[in-house]
């Protein structure tokens, strides 16, 4: 898809078609992170804020789903070379 650059103050701007914005889950007022690769490509990524509470909840659920096994220290103590 080809997009045209336009002057916006002292900067250049690109309009994103609504299909691109929807596919990326972007809405007006959202922030994106821009990165220029070594070969000159421009990569735009939606900037997501870090939700610590949601992260801790997810980690807690993940930990609860893990099977309880013997620890490495317990395994070492059972071996002769400990």
N, C-alpha and C positions, 0 to 999 in steps of 0.2 A: 504494500500500500504506500503510495507516495503522498507526502504531506508537504504543504508549502509553508515556509518561514515568513513571518510578518514582523515588522518593527513594533516594539512595545516600549516606549521611552527610550532608554539607551541600550535596551536588550533586544533579543530576538525571541519570538514566541511561536509555538506550534499548537494548533487546535487539534485535540483528539476527537475523532469521531465517536459518537455515542456508543456504537457497538464495541469499540475498544475499551471505553471507560466501564461499560457494563460487564464485559468479560473479565476485567481486572478487579471488579468490585469497587470501583471508584465513584465518589459522588462529589458534588461541588463543595469546595472547602477542604477536601482531603489533601494530604501531603504525599508527595512521591520523592524517592531518592534517585538522583541521577548519577550515573557512573560512566566515565569514558574509558573504554578498554584500550590496551596498547595499540590495537590496530585501527583505532579511531571510531569504533562503534559506540553509540550512545544507548545505554541500558537504563530504562526507567522501572523502578520497583515501588509498589505501594509501601509507604512507611507505616508500619503497625506499631502502636504504642505497646509497651510491655505491661501486661496485667499480672502483677505479682500474685495476687490472691487466686486468680484462675490457674496460674502456673503451679502454685503449691497444691491446689486441689487436684490437678491432673497428676502430679507426681505422687501424691498420697494414694490416689486410686490405682496407679500403676504399681506402686510398692505393695499394696494390699493384694494385688492379683498375682504377685510373684510367689513361687513355691518356696517354702522354707527349706534350706539345705544346710549342711554342715559348713562351717566357715573354713577358710584356708588354715587358720591357726589350729582349729580342732583336727583337721586332717593331718597337719604336720605333727601334732602331739601323738597321734595314733601310729605314726611311722617310727621305725627304730632309730633313725638318724636324728631325731629331735633332741 
